[in-house]
Amino acid sequence: MTDSMLRELAVLSRMPEGNIVTGVVRYRREAALERLLNATGEEVYRLQGQVRALDELLKDIKEAPQRLQRTSGSMTTQARQASSIRNPS
């Protein structure tokens, strides 16, 4: 996931609209799980994939602020290290 995507998800996770989106995704996940109970054959694999993808999306939205903070924190640390290498005291 790109930094830009991560920033957008972090912003979305803090907005009321983000709660609405998360609710819709959860609803679709639950609906797919319900259909999975009665699925047969190839449909089982397709629905399992849908549920897994929706789970990953929910996880990405939930964890975006923390991941963004870690990414920007590590980038700051890397920049300081590079600066100290270029300009030793």
N, C-alpha and C positions, 0 to 999 in steps of 0.2 A: 504494500500500500504506500502510495506516495505521501510526502509530507503535506501536500496540499489537501489530499483526501482526508488525512488524519485531522488536519485543522478544521475542515468542514464538519466532520463527524463530531469533533469536540464541541464546536459551536452548536450544532444541532442537538447534542445531548443535554445542553443547558437551557434550551428554549422550550416553551410550552408546545410548540409545533413538533419538537423532537419527541415529547411524550405521546403525542398523537400518532406519529409515525411508528414509534416503538409498540404502541398498542395495536396498530394495524398488523404489524409484522407478527406479534404474538398471536393475534387472532388467526392469521393465515397458517401459522405453525400448528396451532391447536386443531384447525380444520384438517390439515394434512395428516396429523397424527390420528384423528378420528377416522379418516378414509383409510389409513394404513391398517387399521384393525380388521377391515373387511377386504383388503386387497389380496390379489393372487397374481402369481407369475411375475412378469416384467414390471407390472405396476408397483409391486413392493419395492423394487430397487429405485424406481423413479421417485416414489414418495419418500423413501429414506433419504435420497439425495436432496430433495426439497427441504425436508426437515433439517438436515445437516447444514444446508446453505443458510436457512433462516436463523439457525442457532449461531452460526458464525457472524452473521450480520448483527444480531442482537449483542453478541459479545464485543464486536468491533465498536458499536455505538457506545456501549457501557464503558469500555476500557480506553476509549479515544483520549479523554483528558489526561489520564495517567501516562499513556504511551507518548503523547505529545510532550508532556512535561519531562519524561525521561529522555526523549530524543533531543529536545532543546537543551537540556542539562548536559547531556553527553557531548553535544556539539560545542557548547560553551567550554567545557573541559578540554576538548580537542583543540579549540582555538587558542586557549591559554597555553597548552603544551606546545603547540606550533610556534607561538610567539616567544616562549621562553627558549626554544631551540634556536630561533633566528636571532634573538637579542639576549644572549647570556649575560648575567650580571657580573 
